[in-house]
Amino acid sequence: MAKLFEPIQLKSIHLKNRIVVSPMCQYSAVDGYANNWHLVHLGSRAVGGAGLVISEATAVSPEGRISPEDLGIWEDGHIDKLREITSFIKENGAVAGIQLAHAGRKASTYAEWRGKGKVVEADGGWQPVGPSALAFADDYAVPTVLDQEGIEKVKADFGEAARRALLAGFEVLEIHAAHGYLLYEFLSPLSNQRTDAYGGSFDNRIRLLLEVLRAVQGQWPSHLPIFVRISATEWTDGGWDLEQTVALAKILKERGVDVIDASSGGNVADAKIPIGAGYQVPFASAVKKQVGITTGAVGLITSAAQAETILVNRDADLIFLARELLRNPYWPLHAAKELHVDLAWPNQYRRAK
Ligand SMILES: Cc1cc2nc3c(=O)[nH]c(=O)nc-3n(C[C@H](O)[C@H](O)[C@H](O)COP(=O)(O)O)c2cc1C
């Protein structure tokens, strides 16, 4: 049996295989509300055979959106359509996950096909917040520094979002602490230059993430898994690196996190990143080996053989795919054939198998 199609148990959740739809912003929501685009986009990837389908970065507050068109979960009205989506995902044999996010200083930017840089107010833009008054890049806003009250709101927003995610039928929750968004901005000494309890030492920089985790755990049942996506390195001297990632992952494991989803980059606009096939796999591997926690590998994983090799080598336990699943939502069905696994296709599609 190919490892890619071996099931895995995460707390009370059974994934039928190791293929995860990596969260991908669709920039297609209005006021944070999901619609039929999200239903069909996420639903077809469940039909396509992925074991776990994770929704895009879903904003815990309006100011936490990357763009005005991001999906949101900051009000109860958001729940109904999300529930329809999770029901469809489940009916089609996959588990529904959600990535909870706050974009921090990288909020209020245009979706790539709508424009570039900061969204002006007339176009629905707003003033972003962050750990320190440092812009991500020239065409980004200098964020308003979060004070203690603002930090308390972030924690409360994540907690409330977790409560709604549960009501919406999600069974896996991923905290987005990667790619230069708010929680990562606090982790990195490059974007966090605070002198209070949330800046300076490693313990201080990880504080907000740990407090957000606690707020989420206050609402999210202990039998359902929590993932944390982290940028394992920002590819910049003096920045967040793999050593700190391993140290953080140990603490996250002790505090009940089930999976580390190891990505990289996103906090330094001009970082030199050696992009190539599977270039982030060594991060998932290092965290798995040094921490003994379940990990997900992501980034330029495109073929069944490549995914299988990562699992056989025990570099990761889950394979997150993003762009390859945009190219082909039925990638898992074809990967099974390549790996000589006789996978059942959806009844409606059997004549095409
Ligand atoms: C259209 C698009 C949207 C994305 N949105 C998110 C997101 O919402 N949250 C996130 O953590 N990563 C996001 N990513 C990053 C992917 O999840 C993934 O980590 C990255 O694309 C590398 O994997 P790939 O080589 O398989 O595409 C996005 C990527 C793409 C292509």
The ligand as a MOL file (V3000), in Angstrom:
LIG
                    3D

  0  0  0     0  0            999 V3000
M  V30 BEGIN CTAB
M  V30 COUNTS 31 33 0 0 0
M  V30 BEGIN ATOM
M  V30 1 C -3.7900 31.1840 -4.7800 0
M  V30 2 C -3.0370 30.9080 -3.5200 0
M  V30 3 C -3.5520 31.3340 -2.3090 0
M  V30 4 C -2.8880 31.0450 -1.0960 0
M  V30 5 N -3.4690 31.4000 0.0840 0
M  V30 6 C -2.9340 30.9400 1.2530 0
M  V30 7 C -3.6320 31.0760 2.4750 0
M  V30 8 O -4.7740 31.5460 2.5240 0
M  V30 9 N -3.0300 30.6320 3.5990 0
M  V30 10 C -1.7880 30.0460 3.5710 0
M  V30 11 O -1.2610 29.6640 4.6300 0
M  V30 12 N -1.1250 29.8730 2.4210 0
M  V30 13 C -1.6730 30.2830 1.2590 0
M  V30 14 N -1.0450 30.0230 0.0800 0
M  V30 15 C 0.1830 29.2200 0.1000 0
M  V30 16 C -0.1390 27.7410 -0.1570 0
M  V30 17 O -0.9700 27.2130 0.8570 0
M  V30 18 C 1.1480 26.9120 -0.2520 0
M  V30 19 O 1.8040 26.9630 0.9950 0
M  V30 20 C 2.0820 27.4280 -1.3440 0
M  V30 21 O 1.3710 27.7560 -2.5150 0
M  V30 22 C 3.1510 26.3970 -1.6860 0
M  V30 23 O 2.5700 25.1840 -2.0930 0
M  V30 24 P 2.4250 24.7640 -3.6650 0
M  V30 25 O 3.8200 24.7800 -4.2370 0
M  V30 26 O 1.8330 23.3790 -3.6140 0
M  V30 27 O 1.5640 25.7530 -4.3420 0
M  V30 28 C -1.6630 30.3430 -1.1250 0
M  V30 29 C -1.1470 29.9320 -2.3620 0
M  V30 30 C -1.8200 30.1870 -3.5290 0
M  V30 31 C -1.2460 29.6800 -4.8410 0
M  V30 END ATOM
M  V30 BEGIN BOND
M  V30 1 1 1 2
M  V30 2 1 2 3
M  V30 3 2 2 30
M  V30 4 2 3 4
M  V30 5 1 4 5
M  V30 6 1 4 28
M  V30 7 2 5 6
M  V30 8 1 6 7
M  V30 9 1 6 13
M  V30 10 2 7 8
M  V30 11 1 7 9
M  V30 12 1 9 10
M  V30 13 2 10 11
M  V30 14 1 10 12
M  V30 15 2 12 13
M  V30 16 1 13 14
M  V30 17 1 14 15
M  V30 18 1 14 28
M  V30 19 1 15 16
M  V30 20 1 16 17
M  V30 21 1 16 18
M  V30 22 1 18 19
M  V30 23 1 18 20
M  V30 24 1 20 21
M  V30 25 1 20 22
M  V30 26 1 22 23
M  V30 27 1 23 24
M  V30 28 2 24 25
M  V30 29 1 24 26
M  V30 30 1 24 27
M  V30 31 2 28 29
M  V30 32 1 29 30
M  V30 33 1 30 31
M  V30 END BOND
M  V30 END CTAB
M  END
